């Protein structure tokens, strides 16, 4: 590969990385919006944001194919061994201005991914707490059903009695 075509490949790779960074920033924004929707119990908005997230993930998967092809050509051109086919190793051998652009992408992407991971963990906690509340409410409702032969829960156990466990009733009744 000649110098001109390597420069074109590096420019193309930087462009692909710019697109991916923007996509991952959008993923972060959507995950943040999902958390707000979960906290507000806005299921329609949560579902819409989940659909948007799925679309972004599909785009990322599709874009990865092209990015890997470009990286593969550059790795071959720079004759990087299998153990050195990383972005860091590519940055080490890339000439300026691409070295700086690739390094900036790497730094910004790490921050976006760390922020996204944090938001997803927070969302997971919110959703698990909500599911816990729903499951407890369902269990309480099942305990209030009349016990008649043939009423069984998902585990095959007979459903409870008419008596309500007093500990389940709070000060609001």
C-alpha positions as CSV (number, residue, x, y, z in Angstrom):
1,X,0.0,0.0,0.0
2,X,1.5,3.4,-1.0
3,X,1.6,6.4,1.2
4,X,-1.3,8.1,-0.5
5,X,-3.6,5.1,-0.1
6,X,-2.5,4.7,3.6
7,X,-3.4,8.3,4.2
8,X,-6.8,7.7,2.6
9,X,-7.4,4.6,4.7
10,X,-6.4,6.5,7.9
11,X,-8.7,9.3,7.0
12,X,-11.5,6.8,6.3
13,X,-10.8,5.1,9.6
14,X,-10.9,8.4,11.5
15,X,-14.2,9.2,9.8
16,X,-15.7,5.8,10.8
17,X,-14.5,6.4,14.4
18,X,-16.1,9.8,14.5
19,X,-19.4,8.2,13.4
20,X,-19.0,5.5,16.0
21,X,-18.3,8.0,18.8
22,X,-21.4,10.0,17.9
23,X,-23.4,6.8,17.9
24,X,-22.1,5.8,21.3
25,X,-22.8,9.3,22.6
26,X,-26.4,8.8,21.4
27,X,-26.5,5.4,23.1
28,X,-25.5,7.2,26.4
29,X,-28.3,9.7,25.9
30,X,-30.8,7.0,25.2
31,X,-29.8,5.0,28.2
32,X,-30.1,8.1,30.4
33,X,-33.6,8.8,29.0
34,X,-34.5,5.1,29.7
35,X,-33.5,5.6,33.3
36,X,-35.7,8.8,33.6
37,X,-38.6,6.9,32.0
38,X,-38.2,4.0,34.4
39,X,-38.1,6.3,37.4
40,X,-41.2,8.1,36.1
41,X,-43.0,4.8,35.3
42,X,-43.5,6.0,31.7
43,X,-43.7,2.6,29.9
44,X,-44.5,4.0,26.5
45,X,-41.5,6.3,26.6
46,X,-39.3,3.5,28.0
47,X,-40.4,1.3,25.1
48,X,-39.7,4.0,22.6
49,X,-36.2,4.6,24.0
50,X,-35.6,0.8,24.0
51,X,-36.5,0.7,20.3
52,X,-34.1,3.6,19.6
53,X,-31.4,1.8,21.5
54,X,-31.9,-1.4,19.5
55,X,-31.6,0.6,16.3
56,X,-28.4,2.2,17.5
57,X,-27.0,-1.2,18.3
58,X,-27.9,-2.6,14.9
59,X,-26.2,0.4,13.3
60,X,-23.1,-0.2,15.4
61,X,-22.9,-3.8,14.4
62,X,-23.3,-3.0,10.8
63,X,-20.6,-0.2,11.0
64,X,-18.2,-2.5,12.7
65,X,-17.8,-4.7,9.6
66,X,-16.5,-1.8,7.5
67,X,-14.3,-0.5,10.4
68,X,-12.7,-4.0,10.8
69,X,-12.0,-4.2,7.1
70,X,-10.2,-0.8,7.2
71,X,-8.3,-1.7,10.3
72,X,-7.3,-5.0,8.8
73,X,-5.9,-3.3,5.7
74,X,-3.9,-0.8,7.9
75,X,-2.6,-3.6,10.2
76,X,-1.4,-5.4,7.1
77,X,0.2,-2.3,5.7
78,X,2.0,-1.5,8.9
79,X,2.8,-5.3,9.3
80,X,1.6,-5.4,12.9
81,X,1.7,-8.9,14.3
82,X,-1.4,-10.6,15.7
83,X,-0.6,-9.6,19.2
84,X,-0.3,-6.0,18.2
85,X,-3.5,-5.5,16.2
86,X,-5.0,-3.1,18.7
87,X,-6.0,0.5,18.4
88,X,-3.2,1.5,20.7
89,X,-0.6,-0.3,18.5
90,X,-2.1,1.3,15.4
91,X,-1.9,4.7,17.1
92,X,1.8,4.1,17.9
93,X,2.7,3.6,14.2
94,X,0.3,6.1,12.6
95,X,1.7,9.4,11.4
96,X,0.3,12.8,12.3
97,X,-2.4,14.1,12.2
98,X,-4.1,10.7,12.4
99,X,-2.1,9.7,15.4
100,X,-3.6,12.6,17.4
101,X,-7.1,12.0,16.0
102,X,-7.0,8.3,16.8
103,X,-5.7,9.0,20.3
104,X,-8.5,11.6,20.9
105,X,-11.1,9.1,19.7
106,X,-9.7,6.4,22.0
107,X,-9.8,8.7,25.0
108,X,-13.3,10.1,24.3
109,X,-14.7,6.6,23.6
110,X,-13.3,5.2,26.9
111,X,-15.1,8.0,28.7
112,X,-18.4,7.6,26.9
113,X,-18.3,3.8,27.5
114,X,-17.6,4.2,31.2
115,X,-20.4,6.7,31.5
116,X,-22.8,4.4,29.6
117,X,-21.8,1.5,31.9
118,X,-22.5,3.6,35.0
119,X,-26.0,4.7,33.6
120,X,-26.9,1.1,32.6
121,X,-25.9,-0.1,36.1
122,X,-28.1,2.6,37.7
123,X,-31.0,1.7,35.4
124,X,-30.6,-2.0,36.3
125,X,-31.0,-1.1,40.0
126,X,-34.1,1.0,39.3
127,X,-35.7,-1.7,37.2
128,X,-34.9,-4.5,39.7
129,X,-36.4,-2.5,42.6
130,X,-39.5,-1.8,40.5
131,X,-39.8,-5.5,39.6
132,X,-39.4,-6.4,43.3
133,X,-42.3,-4.1,44.2
134,X,-44.5,-5.6,41.4
135,X,-43.6,-9.2,42.4
136,X,-44.5,-8.5,46.1
137,X,-47.8,-6.9,45.0
138,X,-48.6,-10.0,42.9
139,X,-47.7,-12.3,45.8
140,X,-50.0,-10.4,48.1
141,X,-52.8,-10.5,45.6
142,X,-52.4,-14.3,45.2
143,X,-52.4,-14.7,49.0
144,X,-55.8,-13.0,49.0
145,X,-57.4,-15.4,46.6
146,X,-59.9,-17.9,48.0
147,X,-58.4,-21.3,48.4
148,X,-60.4,-23.7,46.2
149,X,-59.3,-27.0,44.9
150,X,-57.4,-26.6,41.6
151,X,-55.9,-23.1,42.2
152,X,-52.2,-23.5,41.9
153,X,-49.3,-21.1,41.3
154,X,-46.6,-21.3,38.7
155,X,-44.6,-23.7,41.0
156,X,-47.5,-26.1,41.3
157,X,-48.2,-25.1,44.9
158,X,-51.8,-24.5,46.1
159,X,-52.7,-20.8,46.2
160,X,-53.0,-19.2,49.7
161,X,-56.1,-18.4,51.7
162,X,-58.5,-15.5,52.1
163,X,-56.5,-14.2,55.1
164,X,-54.3,-11.2,54.5
165,X,-51.0,-11.1,56.2
166,X,-51.3,-8.1,58.6
167,X,-47.6,-7.2,58.1
168,X,-48.4,-6.5,54.4
169,X,-50.9,-3.7,55.2
170,X,-49.2,-0.4,55.9
171,X,-50.6,2.8,57.5
172,X,-52.3,3.8,54.4
173,X,-54.5,0.7,54.5
